[in-house]
Amino acid sequence: MIDLRSDTITRPTPEMRRAMYEAEVGDAVFGDDPTVNALEARTAEILGKEAAAYMPSGTMTNQVALRAHTEPGDEIIIEEQGHVYYYEGGAPAALSGVMCRLV
C-alpha cells in the first residue's frame, strides 16, 4: 500500500523516480512547465472551469483559499484540531489578517 498522507511520508518507487527524471520540465512561474500546464488544463476541463491553478502544497492551497474568501479583520470558525489552526501556526493572521475562532 502507498501512504499518500503527506509528501514527507511517501517514498518514491523506482518507477516514480524514473518518471521524475524523464519528465519534460520548465519554469512554472513563467508558464513554461508543460507538465504543470497540462495538469492545470486537464483539471479545468474536468471541473468545467475556464482555468485552474496548481499549488504545490495543501498549506499553500489553504492559505490562498483563506485570503480569497476573507478580508483582514475577519474571523474564521475552525475545529480546534483543524489543520489550518493546528499545523499552519499563525499563517491565517500573518498572511490574511484573520483570527481563528476554535469550536
C-alpha positions in Angstrom: 0.0 0.0 0.0 1.2 3.5 -0.8 0.7 6.0 2.0 -0.3 9.4 0.4 -1.0 11.3 3.7 2.0 13.6 3.1 4.9 14.2 0.7 7.2 13.7 3.7 5.9 10.2 4.3 5.6 8.8 0.8 8.8 7.3 -0.6 9.0 7.3 -4.4 9.3 3.9 -6.1 12.0 3.3 -8.7 9.3 3.9 -11.3 8.3 7.2 -9.8 11.9 8.3 -9.7 12.4 7.3 -13.3 9.2 9.3 -14.3 10.5 12.3 -12.5 13.9 12.0 -14.1 12.5 11.6 -17.6 9.8 14.3 -17.2 9.8 17.3 -19.5 10.4 20.3 -17.3 10.1 24.1 -17.5 9.6 27.0 -15.2 6.0 27.1 -13.9 6.5 30.7 -12.8 6.8 31.8 -16.4 4.2 29.3 -17.7 6.9 27.2 -19.3 6.4 23.8 -17.5 4.4 21.6 -19.8 3.5 19.1 -17.1 2.0 21.8 -14.9 0.3 23.4 -17.9 -1.2 20.0 -18.8 -2.3 19.4 -15.3 -4.0 22.8 -15.0 -5.7 22.4 -18.4 -7.0 18.9 -17.6 -8.2 20.0 -14.1 -10.1 23.0 -15.6 -11.6 20.7 -18.2 -12.8 18.1 -15.7 -14.3 20.8 -13.5 -15.8 22.7 -16.3 -13.9 25.9 -15.5 -12.0 28.4 -17.6 -8.7 27.8 -15.8 -7.1 26.0 -12.9 -4.1 26.8 -10.7 -1.6 24.2 -9.5 -0.5 24.7 -5.9 2.4 22.5 -4.7 1.1 22.0 -1.1 -2.0 21.7 0.9 -0.7 24.5 3.1 -0.4 26.9 0.2 -3.9 25.9 -1.0 -5.4 26.5 2.4 -3.8 29.9 2.7 -4.8 31.0 -0.8 -8.4 29.9 -0.1 -8.4 31.9 3.2 -7.1 35.0 1.5 -9.5 34.7 -1.4 -12.6 34.3 0.9 -11.8 36.7 3.8 -10.8 40.3 4.5 -8.3 41.4 7.1 -10.1 41.6 10.5 -12.4 38.7 9.7 -12.7 35.7 11.9 -12.8 32.1 10.7 -14.5 29.3 12.6 -12.4 26.2 12.8 -12.4 23.0 14.8 -9.6 23.0 17.4 -7.7 20.2 15.7 -8.3 21.7 12.2 -5.2 21.5 10.1 -5.1 25.2 9.3 -5.0 26.0 13.0 -3.1 23.1 14.4 -0.3 22.7 11.8 -0.1 26.1 10.0 0.5 28.1 13.1 -0.1 31.8 12.7 -0.4 31.8 9.0 -4.0 32.9 8.8 -3.2 36.0 10.9 0.2 36.7 9.2 -0.9 36.2 5.6 -4.6 37.2 5.6 -5.1 39.2 8.8 -7.8 36.8 10.1 -8.3 35.3 13.5 -9.3 31.7 14.3 -12.3 31.0 16.5 -12.0 27.5 17.8 -15.0 25.3 18.2 
